[in-house]
């Protein structure tokens, strides 16, 4: 793979990186599945959920700690006047 293509992919992932605090107050960088879905070329959420499930199973098979790589989170959607709501699963 050429360096230009690698830089394009890196830019795509950097653009969707989010920062959160962990339980100890440390700032960590994360990617939300809905953002990764688009960067990785999945048009339908249902198809991406299957890919996530396969990745989790691969971690388990290899003895990799799943919680170090996958977290069940829900990102709130901002509404008018500062309100928030959970997104619909599509």
Backbone as XML, in Angstrom:
<?xml version="1.0"?>
<chain id="A" units="angstrom">
  <residue number="1" name="UNK">
    <atom name="N" x="0.853" y="-1.170" z="0.000"/>
    <atom name="CA" x="0.000" y="0.000" z="0.000"/>
    <atom name="C" x="0.903" y="1.239" z="0.000"/>
  </residue>
  <residue number="2" name="UNK">
    <atom name="N" x="0.590" y="2.196" z="-0.810"/>
    <atom name="CA" x="1.435" y="3.390" z="-0.892"/>
    <atom name="C" x="1.170" y="4.349" z="0.264"/>
  </residue>
  <residue number="3" name="UNK">
    <atom name="N" x="2.126" y="5.200" z="0.533"/>
    <atom name="CA" x="2.068" y="6.116" z="1.671"/>
    <atom name="C" x="0.889" y="7.089" z="1.566"/>
  </residue>
  <residue number="4" name="UNK">
    <atom name="N" x="0.526" y="7.487" z="0.358"/>
    <atom name="CA" x="-0.609" y="8.400" z="0.175"/>
    <atom name="C" x="-1.913" y="7.740" z="0.631"/>
  </residue>
  <residue number="5" name="UNK">
    <atom name="N" x="-2.110" y="6.491" z="0.276"/>
    <atom name="CA" x="-3.324" y="5.763" z="0.682"/>
    <atom name="C" x="-3.347" y="5.580" z="2.200"/>
  </residue>
  <residue number="6" name="UNK">
    <atom name="N" x="-2.210" y="5.259" z="2.786"/>
    <atom name="CA" x="-2.114" y="5.105" z="4.247"/>
    <atom name="C" x="-2.483" y="6.417" z="4.937"/>
  </residue>
  <residue number="7" name="UNK">
    <atom name="N" x="-1.969" y="7.524" z="4.425"/>
    <atom name="CA" x="-2.275" y="8.834" z="5.008"/>
    <atom name="C" x="-3.756" y="9.180" z="4.880"/>
  </residue>
  <residue number="8" name="UNK">
    <atom name="N" x="-4.388" y="8.771" z="3.789"/>
    <atom name="CA" x="-5.832" y="8.998" z="3.617"/>
    <atom name="C" x="-6.623" y="8.236" z="4.682"/>
  </residue>
  <residue number="9" name="UNK">
    <atom name="N" x="-6.262" y="6.969" z="4.880"/>
    <atom name="CA" x="-6.935" y="6.171" z="5.900"/>
    <atom name="C" x="-6.711" y="6.761" z="7.287"/>
  </residue>
  <residue number="10" name="UNK">
    <atom name="N" x="-5.488" y="7.155" z="7.576"/>
    <atom name="CA" x="-5.172" y="7.751" z="8.878"/>
    <atom name="C" x="-5.999" y="9.020" z="9.098"/>
  </residue>
  <residue number="11" name="UNK">
    <atom name="N" x="-6.094" y="9.857" z="8.087"/>
    <atom name="CA" x="-6.901" y="11.081" z="8.198"/>
    <atom name="C" x="-8.372" y="10.763" z="8.463"/>
  </residue>
  <residue number="12" name="UNK">
    <atom name="N" x="-8.888" y="9.737" z="7.800"/>
    <atom name="CA" x="-10.283" y="9.337" z="8.000"/>
    <atom name="C" x="-10.524" y="8.898" z="9.440"/>
  </residue>
  <residue number="13" name="UNK">
    <atom name="N" x="-9.617" y="8.103" z="9.989"/>
    <atom name="CA" x="-9.773" y="7.637" z="11.364"/>
    <atom name="C" x="-9.548" y="8.771" z="12.355"/>
  </residue>
  <residue number="14" name="UNK">
    <atom name="N" x="-8.577" y="9.635" z="12.084"/>
    <atom name="CA" x="-8.329" y="10.782" z="12.966"/>
    <atom name="C" x="-9.537" y="11.707" z="13.032"/>
  </residue>
  <residue number="15" name="UNK">
    <atom name="N" x="-10.234" y="11.850" z="11.915"/>
    <atom name="CA" x="-11.386" y="12.759" z="11.855"/>
    <atom name="C" x="-12.549" y="12.299" z="12.730"/>
  </residue>
  <residue number="16" name="UNK">
    <atom name="N" x="-12.648" y="11.009" z="12.996"/>
    <atom name="CA" x="-13.767" y="10.502" z="13.795"/>
    <atom name="C" x="-13.354" y="10.116" z="15.220"/>
  </residue>
  <residue number="17" name="UNK">
    <atom name="N" x="-12.119" y="10.414" z="15.592"/>
    <atom name="CA" x="-11.652" y="10.114" z="16.947"/>
    <atom name="C" x="-12.353" y="11.014" z="17.950"/>
  </residue>
  <residue number="18" name="UNK">
    <atom name="N" x="-12.772" y="10.412" z="19.057"/>
    <atom name="CA" x="-13.399" y="11.149" z="20.147"/>
    <atom name="C" x="-12.561" y="10.942" z="21.398"/>
  </residue>
  <residue number="19" name="UNK">
    <atom name="N" x="-12.612" y="11.865" z="22.336"/>
    <atom name="CA" x="-11.887" y="11.730" z="23.597"/>
    <atom name="C" x="-12.869" y="11.658" z="24.750"/>
  </residue>
  <residue number="20" name="UNK">
    <atom name="N" x="-12.641" y="10.696" z="25.650"/>
    <atom name="CA" x="-13.472" y="10.546" z="26.840"/>
    <atom name="C" x="-12.573" y="10.307" z="28.042"/>
  </residue>
  <residue number="21" name="UNK">
    <atom name="N" x="-13.141" y="10.415" z="29.229"/>
    <atom name="CA" x="-12.403" y="10.095" z="30.444"/>
    <atom name="C" x="-12.758" y="8.674" z="30.876"/>
  </residue>
  <residue number="22" name="UNK">
    <atom name="N" x="-11.724" y="7.917" z="31.278"/>
    <atom name="CA" x="-11.987" y="6.585" z="31.800"/>
    <atom name="C" x="-12.349" y="6.660" z="33.283"/>
  </residue>
  <residue number="23" name="UNK">
    <atom name="N" x="-12.500" y="5.512" z="33.924"/>
    <atom name="CA" x="-12.909" y="5.454" z="35.324"/>
    <atom name="C" x="-11.923" y="6.170" z="36.255"/>
  </residue>
  <residue number="24" name="UNK">
    <atom name="N" x="-10.647" y="6.225" z="35.853"/>
    <atom name="CA" x="-9.614" y="6.857" z="36.672"/>
    <atom name="C" x="-9.418" y="8.331" z="36.328"/>
  </residue>
  <residue number="25" name="UNK">
    <atom name="N" x="-10.204" y="8.864" z="35.401"/>
    <atom name="CA" x="-10.091" y="10.261" z="35.014"/>
    <atom name="C" x="-9.075" y="10.521" z="33.909"/>
  </residue>
  <residue number="26" name="UNK">
    <atom name="N" x="-8.496" y="9.460" z="33.357"/>
    <atom name="CA" x="-7.540" y="9.610" z="32.254"/>
    <atom name="C" x="-8.280" y="9.841" z="30.941"/>
  </residue>
  <residue number="27" name="UNK">
    <atom name="N" x="-7.740" y="10.705" z="30.105"/>
    <atom name="CA" x="-8.326" y="10.946" z="28.781"/>
    <atom name="C" x="-7.862" y="9.837" z="27.835"/>
  </residue>
  <residue number="28" name="UNK">
    <atom name="N" x="-8.825" y="9.203" z="27.176"/>
    <atom name="CA" x="-8.497" y="8.180" z="26.198"/>
    <atom name="C" x="-9.205" y="8.494" z="24.888"/>
  </residue>
  <residue number="29" name="UNK">
    <atom name="N" x="-8.623" y="8.056" z="23.777"/>
    <atom name="CA" x="-9.221" y="8.251" z="22.461"/>
    <atom name="C" x="-10.032" y="7.019" z="22.098"/>
  </residue>
  <residue number="30" name="UNK">
    <atom name="N" x="-11.211" y="7.256" z="21.549"/>
    <atom name="CA" x="-12.120" y="6.174" z="21.168"/>
    <atom name="C" x="-12.717" y="6.446" z="19.795"/>
  </residue>
  <residue number="31" name="UNK">
    <atom name="N" x="-13.284" y="5.410" z="19.220"/>
    <atom name="CA" x="-14.075" y="5.531" z="18.007"/>
    <atom name="C" x="-15.427" y="4.920" z="18.305"/>
  </residue>
  <residue number="32" name="UNK">
    <atom name="N" x="-16.489" y="5.639" z="17.988"/>
    <atom name="CA" x="-17.835" y="5.111" z="18.134"/>
    <atom name="C" x="-18.189" y="4.283" z="16.908"/>
  </residue>
  <residue number="33" name="UNK">
    <atom name="N" x="-18.916" y="3.197" z="17.129"/>
    <atom name="CA" x="-19.246" y="2.261" z="16.054"/>
    <atom name="C" x="-19.971" y="2.933" z="14.894"/>
  </residue>
  <residue number="34" name="UNK">
    <atom name="N" x="-20.884" y="3.847" z="15.199"/>
    <atom name="CA" x="-21.639" y="4.508" z="14.119"/>
    <atom name="C" x="-20.715" y="5.302" z="13.199"/>
  </residue>
  <residue number="35" name="UNK">
    <atom name="N" x="-19.668" y="5.896" z="13.760"/>
    <atom name="CA" x="-18.704" y="6.633" z="12.935"/>
    <atom name="C" x="-17.817" y="5.670" z="12.155"/>
  </residue>
  <residue number="36" name="UNK">
    <atom name="N" x="-17.365" y="4.608" z="12.820"/>
    <atom name="CA" x="-16.531" y="3.610" z="12.140"/>
    <atom name="C" x="-17.276" y="2.940" z="10.999"/>
  </residue>
  <residue number="37" name="UNK">
    <atom name="N" x="-18.557" y="2.723" z="11.194"/>
    <atom name="CA" x="-19.379" y="2.079" z="10.168"/>
    <atom name="C" x="-19.201" y="2.759" z="8.818"/>
  </residue>
  <residue number="38" name="UNK">
    <atom name="N" x="-19.272" y="4.060" z="8.811"/>
    <atom name="CA" x="-19.182" y="4.812" z="7.555"/>
    <atom name="C" x="-17.769" y="4.790" z="6.985"/>
  </residue>
  <residue number="39" name="UNK">
    <atom name="N" x="-16.775" y="4.983" z="7.837"/>
    <atom name="CA" x="-15.377" y="4.993" z="7.372"/>
    <atom name="C" x="-14.995" y="3.638" z="6.783"/>
  </residue>
  <residue number="40" name="UNK">
    <atom name="N" x="-15.515" y="2.568" z="7.380"/>
    <atom name="CA" x="-15.180" y="1.226" z="6.907"/>
    <atom name="C" x="-16.053" y="0.765" z="5.738"/>
  </residue>
  <residue number="41" name="UNK">
    <atom name="N" x="-16.985" y="1.615" z="5.311"/>
    <atom name="CA" x="-17.746" y="1.329" z="4.096"/>
    <atom name="C" x="-18.999" y="0.490" z="4.282"/>
  </residue>
  <residue number="42" name="UNK">
    <atom name="N" x="-19.517" y="0.404" z="5.495"/>
    <atom name="CA" x="-20.761" y="-0.334" z="5.729"/>
    <atom name="C" x="-21.942" y="0.611" z="5.578"/>
  </residue>
  <residue number="43" name="UNK">
    <atom name="N" x="-22.827" y="0.311" z="4.646"/>
    <atom name="CA" x="-23.993" y="1.161" z="4.408"/>
    <atom name="C" x="-25.099" y="0.881" z="5.424"/>
  </residue>
  <residue number="44" name="UNK">
    <atom name="N" x="-25.186" y="-0.353" z="5.886"/>
    <atom name="CA" x="-26.265" y="-0.736" z="6.810"/>
    <atom name="C" x="-25.708" y="-1.087" z="8.182"/>
  </residue>
  <residue number="45" name="UNK">
    <atom name="N" x="-26.329" y="-0.554" z="9.225"/>
    <atom name="CA" x="-25.928" y="-0.819" z="10.605"/>
    <atom name="C" x="-25.983" y="-2.315" z="10.919"/>
  </residue>
  <residue number="46" name="UNK">
    <atom name="N" x="-27.015" y="-2.997" z="10.430"/>
    <atom name="CA" x="-27.184" y="-4.421" z="10.704"/>
    <atom name="C" x="-25.974" y="-5.235" z="10.237"/>
  </residue>
  <residue number="47" name="UNK">
    <atom name="N" x="-25.411" y="-4.881" z="9.102"/>
    <atom name="CA" x="-24.232" y="-5.586" z="8.588"/>
    <atom name="C" x="-23.001" y="-5.296" z="9.441"/>
  </residue>
  <residue number="48" name="UNK">
    <atom name="N" x="-22.887" y="-4.067" z="9.913"/>
    <atom name="CA" x="-21.735" y="-3.701" z="10.726"/>
    <atom name="C" x="-21.783" y="-4.375" z="12.091"/>
  </residue>
  <residue number="49" name="UNK">
    <atom name="N" x="-22.978" y="-4.530" z="12.657"/>
    <atom name="CA" x="-23.121" y="-5.218" z="13.940"/>
    <atom name="C" x="-22.610" y="-6.657" z="13.833"/>
  </residue>
  <residue number="50" name="UNK">
    <atom name="N" x="-22.875" y="-7.294" z="12.704"/>
    <atom name="CA" x="-22.368" y="-8.656" z="12.480"/>
    <atom name="C" x="-20.838" y="-8.644" z="12.475"/>
  </residue>
  <residue number="51" name="UNK">
    <atom name="N" x="-20.236" y="-7.671" z="11.807"/>
    <atom name="CA" x="-18.774" y="-7.573" z="11.765"/>
    <atom name="C" x="-18.194" y="-7.342" z="13.161"/>
  </residue>
  <residue number="52" name="UNK">
    <atom name="N" x="-18.852" y="-6.506" z="13.956"/>
    <atom name="CA" x="-18.404" y="-6.261" z="15.324"/>
    <atom name="C" x="-18.474" y="-7.560" z="16.130"/>
  </residue>
  <residue number="53" name="UNK">
    <atom name="N" x="-19.553" y="-8.290" z="15.987"/>
    <atom name="CA" x="-19.702" y="-9.569" z="16.683"/>
    <atom name="C" x="-18.598" y="-10.545" z="16.317"/>
  </residue>
  <residue number="54" name="UNK">
    <atom name="N" x="-18.236" y="-10.595" z="15.050"/>
    <atom name="CA" x="-17.145" y="-11.482" z="14.608"/>
    <atom name="C" x="-15.809" y="-11.045" z="15.195"/>
  </residue>
  <residue number="55" name="UNK">
    <atom name="N" x="-15.593" y="-9.743" z="15.257"/>
    <atom name="CA" x="-14.353" y="-9.226" z="15.838"/>
    <atom name="C" x="-14.263" y="-9.567" z="17.326"/>
  </residue>
  <residue number="56" name="UNK">
    <atom name="N" x="-15.377" y="-9.458" z="18.034"/>
    <atom name="CA" x="-15.407" y="-9.807" z="19.454"/>
    <atom name="C" x="-15.125" y="-11.293" z="19.641"/>
  </residue>
  <residue number="57" name="UNK">
    <atom name="N" x="-15.743" y="-12.130" z="18.821"/>
    <atom name="CA" x="-15.496" y="-13.573" z="18.907"/>
    <atom name="C" x="-14.033" y="-13.910" z="18.609"/>
  </residue>
  <residue number="58" name="UNK">
    <atom name="N" x="-13.427" y="-13.199" z="17.653"/>
    <atom name="CA" x="-12.007" y="-13.419" z="17.348"/>
    <atom name="C" x="-11.129" y="-13.072" z="18.541"/>
  </residue>
  <residue number="59" name="UNK">
    <atom name="N" x="-11.453" y="-11.981" z="19.233"/>
    <atom name="CA" x="-10.708" y="-11.613" z="20.447"/>
    <atom name="C" x="-10.794" y="-12.727" z="21.477"/>
  </residue>
  <residue number="60" name="UNK">
    <atom name="N" x="-12.002" y="-13.237" z="21.691"/>
    <atom name="CA" x="-12.191" y="-14.311" z="22.672"/>
    <atom name="C" x="-11.396" y="-15.551" z="22.296"/>
  </residue>
  <residue number="61" name="UNK">
    <atom name="N" x="-11.431" y="-15.914" z="21.023"/>
    <atom name="CA" x="-10.708" y="-17.088" z="20.546"/>
    <atom name="C" x="-9.207" y="-16.938" z="20.753"/>
  </residue>
  <residue number="62" name="UNK">
    <atom name="N" x="-8.690" y="-15.737" z="20.548"/>
    <atom name="CA" x="-7.258" y="-15.477" z="20.683"/>
    <atom name="C" x="-6.838" y="-15.163" z="22.116"/>
  </residue>
  <residue number="63" name="UNK">
    <atom name="N" x="-7.808" y="-15.109" z="23.028"/>
    <atom name="CA" x="-7.489" y="-14.811" z="24.417"/>
    <atom name="C" x="-7.218" y="-13.348" z="24.682"/>
  </residue>
  <residue number="64" name="UNK">
    <atom name="N" x="-7.686" y="-12.473" z="23.793"/>
    <atom name="CA" x="-7.528" y="-11.030" z="23.955"/>
    <atom name="C" x="-8.683" y="-10.521" z="24.809"/>
  </residue>
  <residue number="65" name="UNK">
    <atom name="N" x="-8.403" y="-9.669" z="25.779"/>
    <atom name="CA" x="-9.433" y="-9.141" z="26.667"/>
    <atom name="C" x="-10.370" y="-8.218" z="25.884"/>
  </residue>
  <residue number="66" name="UNK">
    <atom name="N" x="-11.594" y="-8.650" z="25.699"/>
    <atom name="CA" x="-12.585" y="-7.935" z="24.885"/>
    <atom name="C" x="-12.834" y="-6.529" z="25.426"/>
  </residue>
  <residue number="67" name="UNK">
    <atom name="N" x="-12.933" y="-6.377" z="26.751"/>
    <atom name="CA" x="-13.225" y="-5.068" z="27.341"/>
    <atom name="C" x="-12.140" y="-4.031" z="27.085"/>
  </residue>
  <residue number="68" name="UNK">
    <atom name="N" x="-10.958" y="-4.466" z="26.707"/>
    <atom name="CA" x="-9.892" y="-3.518" z="26.361"/>
    <atom name="C" x="-10.104" y="-2.894" z="24.991"/>
  </residue>
  <residue number="69" name="UNK">
    <atom name="N" x="-10.984" y="-3.478" z="24.187"/>
    <atom name="CA" x="-11.158" y="-3.030" z="22.799"/>
    <atom name="C" x="-12.586" y="-2.675" z="22.425"/>
  </residue>
  <residue number="70" name="UNK">
    <atom name="N" x="-13.553" y="-3.225" z="23.149"/>
    <atom name="CA" x="-14.963" y="-2.997" z="22.837"/>
    <atom name="C" x="-15.695" y="-2.630" z="24.112"/>
  </residue>
  <residue number="71" name="UNK">
    <atom name="N" x="-16.467" y="-1.549" z="24.062"/>
    <atom name="CA" x="-17.287" y="-1.132" z="25.190"/>
    <atom name="C" x="-18.695" y="-0.892" z="24.706"/>
  </residue>
  <residue number="72" name="UNK">
    <atom name="N" x="-19.659" y="-1.305" z="25.496"/>
    <atom name="CA" x="-21.070" y="-1.056" z="25.184"/>
    <atom name="C" x="-21.409" y="0.346" z="25.669"/>
  </residue>
  <residue number="73" name="UNK">
    <atom name="N" x="-21.569" y="1.276" z="24.751"/>
    <atom name="CA" x="-21.911" y="2.649" z="25.111"/>
    <atom name="C" x="-23.025" y="3.146" z="24.206"/>
  </residue>
  <residue number="74" name="UNK">
    <atom name="N" x="-23.704" y="4.167" z="24.672"/>
    <atom name="CA" x="-24.730" y="4.821" z="23.870"/>
    <atom name="C" x="-24.421" y="6.305" z="23.854"/>
  </residue>
  <residue number="75" name="UNK">
    <atom name="N" x="-24.262" y="6.835" z="22.668"/>
    <atom name="CA" x="-23.982" y="8.259" z="22.500"/>
    <atom name="C" x="-25.311" y="8.989" z="22.352"/>
  </residue>
  <residue number="76" name="UNK">
    <atom name="N" x="-25.510" y="9.985" z="23.170"/>
    <atom name="CA" x="-26.758" y="10.747" z="23.150"/>
    <atom name="C" x="-26.788" y="11.687" z="21.935"/>
  </residue>
  <residue number="77" name="UNK">
    <atom name="N" x="-28.001" y="11.942" z="21.435"/>
    <atom name="CA" x="-28.195" y="12.878" z="20.334"/>
    <atom name="C" x="-28.678" y="14.197" z="20.929"/>
  </residue>
  <residue number="78" name="UNK">
    <atom name="N" x="-28.028" y="15.293" z="20.542"/>
    <atom name="CA" x="-28.415" y="16.617" z="21.047"/>
    <atom name="C" x="-29.674" y="17.100" z="20.322"/>
  </residue>
  <residue number="79" name="UNK">
    <atom name="N" x="-30.604" y="17.633" z="21.102"/>
    <atom name="CA" x="-31.837" y="18.204" z="20.566"/>
    <atom name="C" x="-31.844" y="19.698" z="20.868"/>
  </residue>
  <residue number="80" name="UNK">
    <atom name="N" x="-32.875" y="20.381" z="20.447"/>
    <atom name="CA" x="-33.007" y="21.803" z="20.718"/>
    <atom name="C" x="-33.110" y="22.100" z="22.212"/>
  </residue>
  <residue number="81" name="UNK">
    <atom name="N" x="-32.724" y="23.284" z="22.610"/>
    <atom name="CA" x="-32.796" y="23.750" z="23.992"/>
    <atom name="C" x="-31.996" y="22.893" z="24.958"/>
  </residue>
  <residue number="82" name="UNK">
    <atom name="N" x="-30.930" y="22.259" z="24.484"/>
    <atom name="CA" x="-30.039" y="21.488" z="25.346"/>
    <atom name="C" x="-30.513" y="20.099" z="25.718"/>
  </residue>
  <residue number="83" name="UNK">
    <atom name="N" x="-31.654" y="19.666" z="25.215"/>
    <atom name="CA" x="-32.152" y="18.317" z="25.522"/>
    <atom name="C" x="-31.339" y="17.272" z="24.775"/>
  </residue>
  <residue number="84" name="UNK">
    <atom name="N" x="-31.404" y="16.031" z="25.279"/>
    <atom name="CA" x="-30.733" y="14.923" z="24.618"/>
    <atom name="C" x="-31.653" y="13.727" z="24.597"/>
  </residue>
  <residue number="85" name="UNK">
    <atom name="N" x="-31.407" y="12.815" z="23.653"/>
    <atom name="CA" x="-32.169" y="11.580" z="23.606"/>
    <atom name="C" x="-31.281" y="10.473" z="23.057"/>
  </residue>
  <residue number="86" name="UNK">
    <atom name="N" x="-31.700" y="9.243" z="23.296"/>
    <atom name="CA" x="-30.988" y="8.096" z="22.746"/>
    <atom name="C" x="-31.323" y="7.967" z="21.272"/>
  </residue>
  <residue number="87" name="UNK">
    <atom name="N" x="-30.341" y="7.560" z="20.449"/>
    <atom name="CA" x="-30.633" y="7.375" z="19.015"/>
    <atom name="C" x="-31.480" y="6.128" z="18.784"/>
  </residue>
  <residue number="88" name="UNK">
    <atom name="N" x="-32.243" y="6.127" z="17.708"/>
    <atom name="CA" x="-32.988" y="4.929" z="17.303"/>
    <atom name="C" x="-31.998" y="3.952" z="16.686"/>
  </residue>
  <residue number="89" name="UNK">
    <atom name="N" x="-32.162" y="2.672" z="16.960"/>
    <atom name="CA" x="-31.361" y="1.657" z="16.289"/>
    <atom name="C" x="-31.989" y="1.428" z="14.920"/>
  </residue>
  <residue number="90" name="UNK">
    <atom name="N" x="-31.181" y="1.596" z="13.881"/>
    <atom name="CA" x="-31.750" y="1.431" z="12.539"/>
    <atom name="C" x="-31.231" y="0.203" z="11.883"/>
  </residue>
</chain>
